[in-house]
Amino acid sequence: MGHWRNTFRAPRFFVLDARVSFFLLGFLLHMRMWTFMLLIAIAVLFYWVERFGYDFPSAIRAVRLKLVGNVRPPLSEEKMRYAIDYDRRPLF
């Protein structure tokens, strides 16, 4: 029986993340050269991502951050209320 602190670890399929097994299953159900190449490309992608110290969900979030940018407004552009200058001056 495993220790409780190992319950949060990502499951592994030999040396790769277990999410590669979905593509392995797809290859086993439809054995063609292009599905084999897709399986190899995805396995290399998962290995490459892990070499940089990310797990795959963290890598997806990092790519999304690079695409979206650092400034993310809390509201959409239509709902944003911008400051209006009424040109108010003191009376005296």
Backbone as numpy.savetxt, mean C-alpha at the origin, in Angstrom:
# Nx Ny Nz CAx CAy CAz Cx Cy Cz
2.98 -25.37 19.92 2.14 -24.19 19.92 3.03 -22.95 19.92
2.67 -21.99 19.10 3.47 -20.78 18.98 3.28 -19.84 20.15
4.20 -18.95 20.27 4.14 -17.96 21.33 3.19 -16.84 20.94
2.60 -16.15 21.92 1.58 -15.14 21.63 2.16 -13.96 20.86
3.44 -13.67 21.00 3.99 -12.50 20.31 4.19 -12.75 18.82
4.10 -13.99 18.38 4.21 -14.32 16.96 2.87 -14.21 16.24
1.80 -13.89 16.94 0.49 -13.84 16.31 0.33 -12.64 15.38
1.09 -11.59 15.55 0.96 -10.41 14.70 1.85 -10.48 13.47
2.74 -11.41 13.41 3.63 -11.53 12.25 2.85 -11.94 11.01
3.34 -11.46 9.89 2.70 -11.82 8.62 3.01 -13.28 8.30
2.04 -14.01 7.78 2.33 -15.40 7.43 3.31 -15.48 6.26
4.13 -16.49 6.26 5.18 -16.64 5.25 4.92 -17.90 4.43
5.27 -17.82 3.16 5.25 -18.98 2.26 6.69 -19.19 1.82
7.37 -20.08 2.48 8.82 -20.27 2.36 9.52 -18.95 2.69
10.10 -18.25 1.74 10.82 -17.02 2.05 10.00 -15.78 1.71
8.83 -15.94 1.10 8.03 -14.79 0.66 6.79 -14.63 1.53
6.14 -13.49 1.34 4.87 -13.22 2.00 3.83 -14.23 1.52
2.90 -14.59 2.37 1.91 -15.61 2.01 0.92 -15.11 0.97
0.88 -13.83 0.70 -0.03 -13.31 -0.33 0.37 -13.78 -1.73
1.60 -14.22 -1.89 2.05 -14.77 -3.16 1.34 -16.08 -3.46
0.86 -16.76 -2.43 0.19 -18.05 -2.64 -1.10 -17.90 -3.45
-1.76 -16.74 -3.41 -2.94 -16.53 -4.25 -2.56 -16.58 -5.73
-1.45 -15.98 -6.06 -0.99 -16.01 -7.45 -0.46 -17.39 -7.82
0.10 -18.10 -6.85 0.52 -19.47 -7.11 -0.69 -20.35 -7.39
-1.76 -20.15 -6.65 -2.99 -20.89 -6.90 -3.55 -20.55 -8.28
-3.50 -19.26 -8.65 -3.94 -18.88 -9.98 -3.11 -19.54 -11.06
-1.82 -19.67 -10.83 -0.96 -20.34 -11.80 -1.28 -21.84 -11.87
-1.53 -22.45 -10.72 -1.83 -23.88 -10.72 -3.16 -24.18 -11.38
-4.11 -23.25 -11.32 -5.40 -23.46 -11.98 -5.35 -23.16 -13.47
-4.42 -22.30 -13.89 -4.35 -21.90 -15.30 -2.88 -21.86 -15.70
-2.32 -23.02 -16.00 -0.89 -23.11 -16.30 -0.61 -22.65 -17.72
-0.14 -21.45 -17.82 0.31 -20.88 -19.08 1.60 -20.14 -18.81
2.31 -19.82 -19.87 3.59 -19.13 -19.70 3.37 -17.74 -19.12
2.31 -17.04 -19.54 2.10 -15.68 -19.05 1.70 -15.67 -17.58
0.97 -16.71 -17.10 0.65 -16.73 -15.67 1.89 -17.09 -14.85
2.78 -17.90 -15.43 4.03 -18.19 -14.74 4.90 -16.94 -14.65
4.97 -16.17 -15.73 5.74 -14.93 -15.72 5.12 -13.92 -14.74
3.79 -13.89 -14.68 3.11 -13.01 -13.72 3.43 -13.43 -12.29
3.43 -14.73 -12.03 3.78 -15.24 -10.71 5.21 -14.87 -10.33
6.15 -15.04 -11.26 7.54 -14.69 -10.99 7.69 -13.19 -10.76
7.02 -12.37 -11.59 7.12 -10.92 -11.43 6.56 -10.47 -10.09
5.45 -11.03 -9.67 4.86 -10.64 -8.39 5.71 -11.13 -7.23
6.29 -12.33 -7.34 7.18 -12.82 -6.29 8.42 -11.94 -6.17
8.97 -11.51 -7.30 10.13 -10.61 -7.27 9.73 -9.26 -6.68
8.54 -8.77 -7.03 8.05 -7.51 -6.46 7.91 -7.59 -4.95
7.32 -8.68 -4.45 7.19 -8.85 -3.00 8.55 -8.95 -2.33
9.48 -9.66 -2.95 10.83 -9.79 -2.38 11.54 -8.44 -2.38
11.39 -7.69 -3.46 12.02 -6.38 -3.57 11.48 -5.42 -2.53
10.17 -5.44 -2.30 9.55 -4.58 -1.29 10.07 -4.94 0.09
10.20 -6.22 0.37 10.68 -6.64 1.68 12.15 -6.32 1.90
12.92 -6.23 0.83 14.33 -5.86 0.96 14.50 -4.43 1.45
13.51 -3.56 1.18 13.55 -2.18 1.65 12.99 -2.05 3.07
12.59 -3.14 3.68 12.14 -3.11 5.07 10.65 -2.88 5.23
9.89 -2.96 4.16 8.44 -2.78 4.24 7.76 -4.14 4.18
6.57 -4.21 4.79 5.70 -5.31 4.40 4.78 -4.76 3.31
4.03 -5.61 2.66 3.36 -5.16 1.45 2.29 -4.09 1.70
1.45 -4.19 2.75 0.49 -3.10 3.00 1.17 -1.76 3.29
2.30 -1.78 3.98 3.03 -0.53 4.24 3.60 0.06 2.96
4.04 -0.80 2.06 4.56 -0.32 0.77 3.45 0.31 -0.06
2.26 -0.27 -0.03 1.12 0.31 -0.74 0.78 1.69 -0.18
0.81 1.81 1.15 0.55 3.12 1.77 1.63 4.13 1.41
2.89 3.70 1.35 3.98 4.61 0.99 3.85 5.09 -0.46
3.44 4.20 -1.36 3.23 4.60 -2.76 2.06 5.57 -2.85
1.01 5.30 -2.10 -0.14 6.21 -2.09 0.24 7.58 -1.55
1.09 7.64 -0.55 1.55 8.91 -0.01 2.35 9.68 -1.04
3.19 8.99 -1.80 3.98 9.66 -2.84 3.08 10.19 -3.96
2.04 9.47 -4.30 1.14 9.91 -5.36 0.26 11.07 -4.93
-0.24 11.03 -3.70 -1.17 12.05 -3.22 -0.42 13.31 -2.78
0.68 13.15 -2.10 1.44 14.29 -1.62 1.29 14.45 -0.12
1.98 15.42 0.41 1.99 15.61 1.86 0.79 16.40 2.36
0.27 17.31 1.55 -0.84 18.16 1.99 -2.14 17.51 1.54
-2.93 17.10 2.51 -4.23 16.52 2.22 -5.27 17.28 3.01
-6.08 18.10 2.36 -7.09 18.86 3.09 -8.17 17.93 3.66
-8.75 18.32 4.78 -9.76 17.46 5.41 -11.08 17.44 4.64
-11.32 18.45 3.82 -12.56 18.52 3.06 -12.25 18.54 1.57
-13.26 18.22 0.77 -13.07 18.30 -0.67 -13.04 19.77 -1.11
-12.64 20.01 -2.35 -12.50 21.37 -2.87 -13.83 22.13 -2.85
-14.93 21.42 -3.08 -16.24 22.08 -3.10 -16.69 22.54 -1.72
-16.26 21.82 -0.68 -16.70 22.13 0.67 -15.75 23.05 1.43
-14.62 23.40 0.85 -13.67 24.28 1.52 -14.22 25.70 1.59
-14.05 26.34 2.73 -14.48 27.73 2.91 -13.22 28.56 3.08
-13.04 29.48 2.18 -11.84 30.31 2.21 -12.13 31.64 2.89
-11.09 32.28 3.40 -11.23 33.55 4.09 -11.66 34.64 3.12
-12.56 35.51 3.58 -13.05 36.62 2.76 -12.60 37.91 3.41
-12.01 38.79 2.64 -11.57 40.08 3.15 -12.64 41.11 2.85
-13.29 41.62 3.92 -14.34 42.61 3.75 -13.79 44.04 3.78
-12.50 44.16 3.84 -11.85 45.47 3.85 -12.35 46.33 5.00
-12.41 45.76 6.17 -12.88 46.51 7.35 -11.72 47.31 7.92
-12.01 48.55 8.17 -11.02 49.45 8.76 -11.56 50.02 10.06
-10.66 50.41 10.93 -11.17 51.03 12.18 -11.85 52.36 11.89
-12.82 52.72 12.69 -13.58 53.97 12.50 -12.73 55.19 12.80
-11.83 55.14 13.74 -11.03 56.31 14.11 -9.57 56.10 13.88
